[in-house]
Amino acid sequence: MTAHPPPDPFSKVWKYPLFEALYARRSRRFGLGFEMTEGPFRYKSEQAPVSLSELEEALLVAAGVGFSGVALWDQSRPLPYRSSDGRTFPSTSRGRRTALFFTNDQGVHVIDPAAAVREFPDVANPDGREKVLALYRQHRKELKQGRLDIPRRVPPLCGHNLWASNMPGSTLFMPVCDVTFSLIGLIAQFVDSRLERFAAQNGRGMNIVDDRHGFRPAGTEKWIAGGFLDEGDILPLSHLERQATYFMFSEPAAICQNMFLATEAMGLGGWMHCGFLSREVFEVLGFRTVAPPGAPILAHPVGLDGVFQAYCPPYFTSMDEAVDAVLTPMLRKHAASANPAQSPYLMSDAEHREGTVEISEEGIACTKAICNYILETYGRFPGGVDALHLMWFMQVHHVDTAYYDKFFRPGVYGATHAGHMATWHR
């Protein structure tokens, strides 16, 4: 990779206008070294591919999943836990369950999904911005050498992306999100009124039923009989699982959009695309898949061992253990005290803790019963959606401006693209 460029282009990235990036953002698919052999825009680049530099990738990662400071958690009904690290992408319901995988000419990498920092980069200070490169180096893990060998055929790639996706010189970002964590948390919020989320305060929780099996109770009979759940307040299991995916799907999309906007400021090309089937991509990445024994259901990805693992077997011995891992931080006695140096509010930790709501032991037990029902009924968790999802690629490469000069009117790329190579690779 090329050497660290002078500080001037680094500072220019931070000064690039947000609305200019929003309105100038375009998919620029043709990169250095690319060739389009069919259609009206046939063209072969006269230049060799050029890989992104380490700093270029570090800035893109900082835009996508960077550490941006302390999360505020300014809620009327806060939970005992507080995340100490805000990120550049938004999340729902204590999410942060998206791991950013990427591949380039050198290898396949992941930004450690469990990474946390004690000292955030001071992006208001030009010297502090340099820390994004150090954080990138610290949290980047190499999984294998060489570019990820995604089969260049249909499928897994869509026909119109065969010529451009995952080409030499490009960096292909692949954010993978986990639905199991979200699903366990949502079940608890629907059944436990003490959490004051989807069950009315001082009321009863919702009755989760399996609409794929005659709307029978999803392991909740004991809690209906005891009055903890309202038998008539029904929530179909299939709706619940879809809601869990809605919560998590926002993370990969926001991560890719952040990086897409950063390409405008940096003068790089690329595009965000979903023209692929993820099953074979998970396979070449080395993810473990699980198929229910004796059931006519496809295997679904559950994790990459030791790197990114769903909250379900085989990474937990039981769903009880997985539920405990997700929900016990919602108990005050298990919540870690906030670090005063990383607290955004002026009140003491004791004052904040006094105003929090916490899950009940009965809520945890009921959640375990529902999760066990799903696993026992469907031989997998979740029952009707995959545990892990990969729905977006964000590819970044160096634009071949000669291609755009030949076929398009002036203005289809900006000054940052026109001057990129001279500015960043001198």
MIVEX-642493 format. One record per residue (C-alpha): x, y, z. Coordinates in steps of 0.001 Angstrom, whole numbers. Last residue first. Example, Ala and Ser with C-alpha at 12.3 -4.5 7.8 and 13.67 -1.06 7.14 Angstrom:
<sites>
+---------+---------+---------+
!      xx !      yy !      zz !
+---------+---------+---------+
!   13670 !   -1060 !    7140 !
!   12300 !   -4500 !    7800 !
+---------+---------+---------+
</sites>
This chain:
<sites>
+---------+---------+---------+
!      xx !      yy !      zz !
+---------+---------+---------+
!    2052 !   11373 !   -4720 !
!    -834 !    9058 !   -3991 !
!   -3400 !   11117 !   -2091 !
!   -3397 !   14516 !   -3828 !
!   -2272 !   13633 !   -7343 !
!   -4443 !   10509 !   -7376 !
!   -7479 !   12347 !   -6023 !
!   -7443 !   15462 !   -8152 !
!  -10302 !   14684 !  -10512 !
!  -12205 !   12757 !   -7852 !
!  -11995 !   15571 !   -5285 !
!  -12889 !   18096 !   -7972 !
!  -16131 !   16343 !   -8708 !
!  -17504 !   13595 !  -10913 !
!  -20495 !   13603 !  -13229 !
!  -19971 !   17326 !  -13865 !
!  -19093 !   17266 !  -17553 !
!  -21301 !   15109 !  -19776 !
!  -20728 !   11393 !  -19886 !
!  -19216 !    8771 !  -22186 !
!  -15564 !    9595 !  -22820 !
!  -14913 !   11830 !  -19810 !
!  -16520 !    9211 !  -17565 !
!  -14145 !    6510 !  -18812 !
!  -11156 !    8858 !  -18543 !
!  -12060 !    9539 !  -14885 !
!  -11138 !    6006 !  -13887 !
!  -12313 !    6181 !  -10292 !
!  -10235 !    4576 !   -7553 !
!  -12150 !    1924 !   -5654 !
!  -14806 !    1483 !   -2972 !
!  -17396 !   -1304 !   -2812 !
!  -20205 !   -1251 !    -268 !
!  -21962 !   -4604 !    -208 !
!  -25365 !   -4935 !    1418 !
!  -27728 !   -7714 !    2543 !
!  -25640 !   -9884 !    4844 !
!  -27788 !  -11364 !    7584 !
!  -27199 !  -13496 !   10656 !
!  -29691 !  -15543 !   12698 !
!  -31836 !  -16316 !    9683 !
!  -35592 !  -15786 !    9790 !
!  -38460 !  -18160 !   10606 !
!  -37478 !  -19936 !   13807 !
!  -34819 !  -17664 !   15242 !
!  -33195 !  -19787 !   16598 !
!  -33115 !  -23290 !   15126 !
!  -34685 !  -26726 !   15481 !
!  -38068 !  -25184 !   14660 !
!  -40184 !  -26283 !   17598 !
!  -37449 !  -26878 !   20171 !
!  -35533 !  -23702 !   19276 !
!  -38640 !  -21514 !   19215 !
!  -40026 !  -23025 !   22438 !
!  -36670 !  -22499 !   24148 !
!  -36787 !  -18820 !   23202 !
!  -40338 !  -18527 !   24547 !
!  -39462 !  -20222 !   27848 !
!  -36304 !  -18150 !   28259 !
!  -38287 !  -14944 !   27793 !
!  -40706 !  -16082 !   30484 !
!  -37835 !  -16753 !   32902 !
!  -36236 !  -13364 !   32194 !
!  -39553 !  -11594 !   32720 !
!  -40103 !  -13500 !   35963 !
!  -36710 !  -12310 !   37211 !
!  -37864 !   -8794 !   36446 !
!  -36207 !   -6432 !   33976 !
!  -34959 !   -3118 !   35190 !
!  -36037 !     514 !   35072 !
!  -33583 !    3324 !   35742 !
!  -34151 !    6454 !   37804 !
!  -32155 !    5363 !   40856 !
!  -29281 !    4387 !   38568 !
!  -28968 !    7963 !   37343 !
!  -28810 !    9333 !   40868 !
!  -26246 !    6720 !   41901 !
!  -24113 !    7446 !   38821 !
!  -24022 !   11089 !   39855 !
!  -25767 !   13773 !   37843 !
!  -23896 !   15894 !   35297 !
!  -24540 !   13735 !   32242 !
!  -22215 !   12612 !   29441 !
!  -20351 !   10023 !   31519 !
!  -17005 !    8877 !   30185 !
!  -14759 !   10395 !   32847 !
!  -17299 !    9392 !   35488 !
!  -16952 !    5720 !   34390 !
!  -20437 !    4294 !   34748 !
!  -20984 !    1490 !   37187 !
!  -21426 !   -1945 !   35658 !
!  -24929 !   -3354 !   35609 !
!  -25248 !   -6735 !   37306 !
!  -27116 !   -5622 !   40437 !
!  -29273 !   -3287 !   38390 !
!  -30598 !   -6100 !   36224 !
!  -30733 !   -5277 !   32496 !
!  -27146 !   -6574 !   32196 !
!  -28714 !   -9987 !   32977 !
!  -30709 !   -9871 !   29724 !
!  -28393 !  -10686 !   26827 !
!  -26017 !  -13224 !   28380 !
!  -28853 !  -14706 !   30428 !
!  -30863 !  -15251 !   27254 !
!  -27963 !  -17117 !   25636 !
!  -27522 !  -19360 !   28683 !
!  -31215 !  -20225 !   28755 !
!  -31081 !  -20795 !   24989 !
!  -28677 !  -23635 !   25687 !
!  -24999 !  -24550 !   25457 !
!  -24247 !  -21230 !   23809 !
!  -22182 !  -20879 !   20645 !
!  -23842 !  -23977 !   19172 !
!  -26474 !  -22817 !   20029 !
!  -27921 !  -19282 !   20129 !
!  -26783 !  -15706 !   20635 !
!  -25015 !  -15399 !   17282 !
!  -21233 !  -15457 !   16941 !
!  -18786 !  -13037 !   15368 !
!  -15040 !  -13716 !   15603 !
!  -14259 !  -16804 !   17660 !
!  -16066 !  -19094 !   15240 !
!  -17746 !  -17227 !   12405 !
!  -21416 !  -17278 !   13197 !
!  -24973 !  -18550 !   12911 !
!  -25561 !  -18862 !    9169 !
!  -28780 !  -20658 !    8167 !
!  -29292 !  -24185 !    6878 !
!  -32344 !  -24624 !    4696 !
!  -35492 !  -26162 !    6164 !
!  -37049 !  -29518 !    5287 !
!  -36579 !  -30790 !    8866 !
!  -34745 !  -33990 !    9821 !
!  -32140 !  -32210 !   11908 !
!  -32488 !  -28404 !   11817 !
!  -29704 !  -26957 !    9641 !
!  -26865 !  -24906 !   11103 !
!  -24284 !  -22846 !    9231 !
!  -20775 !  -21897 !   10353 !
!  -19241 !  -18977 !    8533 !
!  -16022 !  -19478 !    6548 !
!  -16064 !  -16274 !    4469 !
!  -16432 !  -18499 !    1397 !
!  -19632 !  -19960 !    2841 !
!  -21060 !  -16629 !    3994 !
!  -20619 !  -15341 !     444 !
!  -22262 !  -18488 !    -895 !
!  -25406 !  -17836 !    1164 !
!  -25446 !  -14065 !     610 !
!  -27101 !  -13881 !   -2777 !
!  -25886 !  -10864 !   -4757 !
!  -27068 !   -7599 !   -6289 !
!  -27305 !   -5722 !   -2977 !
!  -25200 !   -2744 !   -3942 !
!  -23564 !     357 !   -2504 !
!  -21291 !    1978 !   -5034 !
!  -17736 !    2870 !   -5782 !
!  -15511 !    5810 !   -6532 !
!  -13068 !    7810 !   -4444 !
!  -12607 !   11569 !   -4204 !
!  -12102 !   11680 !    -446 !
!  -15086 !   13872 !     413 !
!  -17308 !   12032 !   -2052 !
!  -16091 !    8637 !    -854 !
!  -17065 !    9640 !    2688 !
!  -20708 !    9859 !    1647 !
!  -20595 !    6217 !     535 !
!  -18893 !    5231 !    3779 !
!  -21739 !    6707 !    5822 !
!  -24287 !    5129 !    3470 !
!  -22699 !    1707 !    3984 !
!  -22825 !    2006 !    7774 !
!  -26418 !    3282 !    7674 !
!  -27541 !     304 !    5588 !
!  -25673 !   -2171 !    7805 !
!  -27315 !    -736 !   10980 !
!  -30907 !    -295 !    9778 !
!  -31287 !   -4025 !    9213 !
!  -31117 !   -4642 !   12954 !
!  -34433 !   -3222 !   14127 !
!  -36283 !   -4425 !   11054 !
!  -34897 !   -7929 !   11654 !
!  -36313 !   -7972 !   15181 !
!  -39667 !   -6779 !   13832 !
!  -39701 !   -9714 !   11415 !
!  -39198 !  -12095 !   14312 !
!  -42062 !  -10518 !   16265 !
!  -44397 !  -10609 !   13287 !
!  -43680 !  -14336 !   12768 !
!  -44289 !  -14970 !   16471 !
!  -47763 !  -13469 !   16364 !
!  -48470 !  -10963 !   19195 !
!  -51751 !  -11446 !   21050 !
!  -53236 !   -9374 !   23877 !
!  -56079 !  -11751 !   24768 !
!  -54002 !  -14056 !   26966 !
!  -52575 !  -11128 !   28938 !
!  -49262 !  -12306 !   30373 !
!  -48100 !  -12407 !   34015 !
!  -51542 !  -13662 !   35066 !
!  -50346 !  -17005 !   36426 !
!  -52232 !  -19022 !   33827 !
!  -50801 !  -16903 !   31005 !
!  -47293 !  -17238 !   32458 !
!  -47520 !  -21032 !   32646 !
!  -48948 !  -21307 !   29120 !
!  -46170 !  -19207 !   27540 !
!  -44258 !  -21744 !   25468 !
!  -45248 !  -20092 !   22191 !
!  -49003 !  -20220 !   22867 !
!  -50843 !  -21779 !   19906 !
!  -51743 !  -19613 !   16949 !
!  -52419 !  -22664 !   14757 !
!  -48792 !  -23620 !   14259 !
!  -47344 !  -20970 !   11948 !
!  -49104 !  -18289 !   14003 !
!  -47036 !  -19255 !   17037 !
!  -48370 !  -17072 !   19843 !
!  -46731 !  -14400 !   21985 !
!  -49151 !  -13244 !   24679 !
!  -48284 !   -9655 !   25538 !
!  -47247 !   -8649 !   29043 !
!  -49525 !   -7542 !   31815 !
!  -50106 !   -4136 !   33324 !
!  -48304 !   -2087 !   35969 !
!  -46699 !    -104 !   33115 !
!  -48095 !   -1230 !   29772 !
!  -46142 !   -3869 !   27880 !
!  -44215 !   -2595 !   24837 !
!  -41552 !    -708 !   26818 !
!  -42155 !    -224 !   30516 !
!  -39398 !   -2695 !   31490 !
!  -41528 !   -3744 !   34456 !
!  -44289 !   -4743 !   32030 !
!  -42293 !   -7807 !   30952 !
!  -43607 !   -9767 !   27954 !
!  -43045 !   -7439 !   24996 !
!  -39744 !   -5987 !   26208 !
!  -38350 !   -9435 !   27008 !
!  -39237 !  -10718 !   23550 !
!  -37567 !   -7653 !   22031 !
!  -34289 !   -8288 !   23851 !
!  -34141 !  -11903 !   22699 !
!  -34940 !  -10871 !   19124 !
!  -32314 !   -8119 !   19010 !
!  -29544 !  -10430 !   20183 !
!  -30644 !  -13093 !   17710 !
!  -30775 !  -10731 !   14705 !
!  -27018 !  -10430 !   14114 !
!  -25747 !   -8117 !   11371 !
!  -23020 !   -8629 !    8760 !
!  -21463 !   -5556 !    7096 !
!  -19547 !   -6491 !    3911 !
!  -17054 !   -3897 !    2617 !
!  -15361 !   -4611 !    -732 !
!  -12049 !   -2811 !   -1265 !
!  -11193 !   -2442 !   -4929 !
!   -7836 !   -2719 !   -6709 !
!   -8645 !   -6079 !   -8238 !
!  -12421 !   -6509 !   -8717 !
!  -14934 !   -7370 !   -5996 !
!  -17967 !   -6309 !   -8075 !
!  -17353 !   -4728 !  -11477 !
!  -17936 !   -7057 !  -14439 !
!  -20268 !   -9483 !  -12685 !
!  -22509 !   -6724 !  -11320 !
!  -25146 !   -6736 !  -14109 !
!  -25483 !  -10501 !  -13861 !
!  -26276 !  -10599 !  -10136 !
!  -23599 !  -12337 !   -8127 !
!  -24266 !  -15579 !   -6223 !
!  -25619 !  -16637 !   -8710 !
!  -24804 !  -15987 !  -11509 !
!  -21025 !  -16241 !  -11752 !
!  -17828 !  -14789 !  -10352 !
!  -17644 !  -17037 !   -7286 !
!  -16596 !  -14889 !   -4292 !
!  -12922 !  -15627 !   -3740 !
!  -12125 !  -13208 !    -916 !
!   -8933 !  -11398 !   -1876 !
!   -5703 !  -12820 !    -495 !
!   -4676 !  -13725 !    3021 !
!   -7119 !  -14888 !    5656 !
!   -8904 !  -13558 !    8728 !
!   -6885 !  -10399 !    9297 !
!   -8166 !   -8452 !   12290 !
!   -8530 !   -4674 !   12271 !
!   -9134 !   -3221 !   15739 !
!   -5710 !   -1758 !   16536 !
!   -4801 !    -772 !   12988 !
!   -8081 !    1072 !   12524 !
!   -7770 !    2683 !   15944 !
!   -4279 !    3961 !   15052 !
!   -5552 !    5332 !   11740 !
!   -8498 !    7036 !   13435 !
!   -6060 !    8557 !   15928 !
!   -4807 !   11016 !   13311 !
!   -7968 !   12985 !   13943 !
!   -6622 !   14004 !   17324 !
!   -3882 !   16138 !   15774 !
!   -6443 !   18091 !   13736 !
!   -8484 !   18773 !   16915 !
!  -12267 !   18726 !   16579 !
!  -11940 !   15012 !   15775 !
!  -10715 !   14258 !   19281 !
!  -10433 !   10491 !   18886 !
!  -12057 !    8672 !   21807 !
!  -10099 !    7378 !   24769 !
!  -11350 !    4277 !   26542 !
!  -12155 !    2339 !   23389 !
!  -14361 !    -635 !   22685 !
!  -14039 !   -3433 !   20158 !
!  -16444 !   -6368 !   20325 !
!  -17134 !   -6289 !   16580 !
!  -13373 !   -6362 !   15812 !
!  -13150 !   -4731 !   12387 !
!  -12931 !   -7693 !   10075 !
!  -10408 !   -8628 !    7396 !
!   -9973 !  -10676 !    4238 !
!   -6683 !  -10313 !    2378 !
!   -4118 !   -8225 !     514 !
!   -6010 !   -7354 !   -2668 !
!   -8980 !   -6166 !    -608 !
!  -11687 !   -7765 !    1514 !
!  -14013 !   -6400 !    4141 !
!  -15985 !   -7512 !    7187 !
!  -17809 !   -4976 !    9355 !
!  -19587 !   -6666 !   12255 !
!  -23101 !   -5541 !   13162 !
!  -24522 !   -6192 !   16615 !
!  -24349 !   -2641 !   17943 !
!  -27930 !   -3084 !   19153 !
!  -28857 !   -1592 !   22503 !
!  -32472 !   -1220 !   21395 !
!  -31804 !     475 !   18073 !
!  -28575 !    1618 !   16443 !
!  -27281 !    4694 !   14664 !
!  -23931 !    4722 !   12829 !
!  -20928 !    6888 !   13740 !
!  -20545 !    5080 !   17021 !
!  -21014 !    5970 !   20671 !
!  -18869 !    4086 !   23119 !
!  -19651 !    3827 !   26804 !
!  -22879 !    1880 !   26392 !
!  -24992 !    2303 !   29458 !
!  -26616 !    -519 !   31346 !
!  -29247 !     107 !   34016 !
!  -32086 !     794 !   31557 !
!  -33351 !    4314 !   30947 !
!  -37050 !    5188 !   31134 !
!  -37335 !    8847 !   30170 !
!  -34364 !    8470 !   27848 !
!  -31198 !   10481 !   27258 !
!  -28944 !    7477 !   26612 !
!  -26156 !    9937 !   25729 !
!  -23636 !    7690 !   23950 !
!  -20032 !    8705 !   24635 !
!  -17748 !    9612 !   21746 !
!  -17635 !    9016 !   17996 !
!  -15948 !    5641 !   17662 !
!  -16026 !    4841 !   13959 !
!  -18239 !    2257 !   12273 !
!  -18807 !    3629 !    8767 !
!  -16941 !    6941 !    8682 !
!  -13994 !    5576 !   10662 !
!  -13960 !    2510 !    8388 !
!  -13767 !    4798 !    5347 !
!  -11030 !    6852 !    6987 !
!   -9019 !    3723 !    7821 !
!   -9424 !    2394 !    4267 !
!   -7987 !    5593 !    2796 !
!   -5257 !    5604 !    5441 !
!   -4183 !    2067 !    4550 !
!   -4031 !    2984 !     890 !
!   -6693 !    1801 !   -1536 !
!   -5393 !    -544 !   -4180 !
!   -4524 !     783 !   -7657 !
!   -5699 !   -1171 !  -10699 !
!   -3638 !    -649 !  -13868 !
!   -4474 !    2123 !  -16321 !
!   -5810 !    2081 !  -19890 !
!   -9242 !    1076 !  -18656 !
!  -11247 !    -959 !  -21145 !
!  -14561 !     386 !  -22387 !
!  -17947 !    -735 !  -23565 !
!  -20559 !    1826 !  -22477 !
!  -23405 !     854 !  -24811 !
!  -23651 !   -2737 !  -23560 !
!  -20957 !   -5375 !  -23260 !
!  -17269 !   -5740 !  -22419 !
!  -16905 !   -3318 !  -19503 !
!  -13306 !   -3341 !  -18276 !
!  -11796 !   -2224 !  -14970 !
!   -8127 !   -1384 !  -14308 !
!   -8903 !    1924 !  -12619 !
!  -12526 !    1998 !  -11562 !
!  -15925 !    2113 !  -13216 !
!  -18794 !    1851 !  -10757 !
!  -19374 !    5484 !   -9897 !
!  -22647 !    5354 !   -7993 !
!  -23410 !    8975 !   -7244 !
!  -23240 !   11248 !   -4206 !
!  -23194 !   14882 !   -5305 !
!  -26312 !   15835 !   -3330 !
!  -25353 !   14236 !     -47 !
!  -21648 !   15072 !    -295 !
!  -22423 !   18724 !   -1034 !
!  -24838 !   18674 !    1867 !
!  -22117 !   17518 !    4250 !
!  -19517 !   20067 !    3144 !
!  -15908 !   18722 !    3152 !
!  -13973 !   20172 !    6083 !
!  -13146 !   16838 !    7711 !
!  -11864 !   15405 !    4425 !
!   -9761 !   18508 !    3857 !
!   -7814 !   17784 !    7062 !
!   -6520 !   14474 !    5698 !
!   -5780 !   16006 !    2302 !
!   -3429 !   18526 !    4025 !
!   -1722 !   16063 !    6387 !
!     694 !   14637 !    3791 !
!     -57 !   11133 !    2549 !
!     888 !    7995 !    4540 !
!    2725 !    5694 !    2138 !
!    1071 !    3593 !    -539 !
!       0 !       0 !       0 !
+---------+---------+---------+
</sites>
